[in-house]
């Protein structure tokens, strides 16, 4: 059995007080006016603010507990970035070479027909 909150003489009590959430007219499909509650918009704003705050706190904690000094970390990130850039350049060169070879093979095949 779960606890559903206080029960009065009129049944289950609502946590939303009358007048605390006002419906807002919003244009719906086919131009119809639909009433939506402002609490949904507030929920989105609160969620976005929570995500930003969580990212900031997480980045701060990561910097505080980093196993290396800042200069060493920057150097390591730079090295990894350079390695990744070189791999990307090599992959692009390989792709360009393969596409050129395929183009020449295709031309030879068309000319032989």
N, C-alpha and C positions, 0 to 999 in steps of 0.2 A: 504494500500500500504506500502511495506517495503522498506527500504533504502538498496540498493545493493552495495553501494560504488561508487566511481567516474567512470564516463563513458567517454571514449575518442572517437575519430573519428573512431577507429577500434572496438568499442563495449566495453564490460566489461573488465576492467583491472584486471590482475592477481596479487596477492600479492607475488607470488613466482617469483623471478627474474631469468632469464636464467643463468644457471651455479651454482645456490645456492644449488641445490639438485642434487647430482650425482647418477645415477643408479649403483647398485652393483651387480655383478653376484653371484647368489646363486644356488646351486644344487636343482633342483625341483624333482617332481615325475618322476620315470623311468629314472633318470640321466639327464634329460633335464636341460638346463641352463635357469634360470628365472632372469629377471632384477627386483630388488626391490630397493626402495629408502632408503637411509640411514636415512631419517627423521623418519621412523617408529622405528628404533632402538633407535634413540635419544629420541623419545617420550616415549618409555618404561623406559629408564634410568631416564628421568625427572620425570615420574610418580613415580618410586620407590623412588627417592630422596625426592619427595614431601611427600610421605607417611611416610618415616622415620622422616623427619623434623616435620611433623604434629604430629606424635606419641611423639616425644621428647618434643615439645611445650605443648601438651596436658598433659603429665605427669608432667611437671614443673608447669603448672597452677593448676593441681589437688593438688599437694603438697603445693602450696602457699595458696590455699583456703580451705585446709583440716580443718574440725571443731575440730580436736583433735591434741594434741602434737604428735611428732614422736614416742615417747616411748609408748604412749597409743595406737596409731595406730598399731604398731608392735605387741603389746600384743593382741589386738583384732584379728589381722590377724592370729596370732599363735593359738589362741583359736578356731577360725573358722576352721583352717586347722586340728587341733586335732579332732574337732567334725566330720569333713568330713572323716578323716581317720578312726575314730571309726565306723562311719556308713558304710563305705566301708568294713571294717573287718567283721562287723555284717552281712552285706548282703552276703559276700562271705561265711561265716560260715553257714548261712541259706541255701544258694544254694548248698553247699557241702553236708549238711544234707539231703536236698530234693533229690539230685541226688543219694545219697547212698540208701535212702529209695526206690526210683524208681528202682534201680538196684536189690535190694533184692526182690521187688515185681515181677520184670520181671523174675528173676531166679525161683521163686516159681511158676509162671505161666507156664514157660517152663517145669519145672519138673512135673507139674500136667498133662501135655498133654501126 
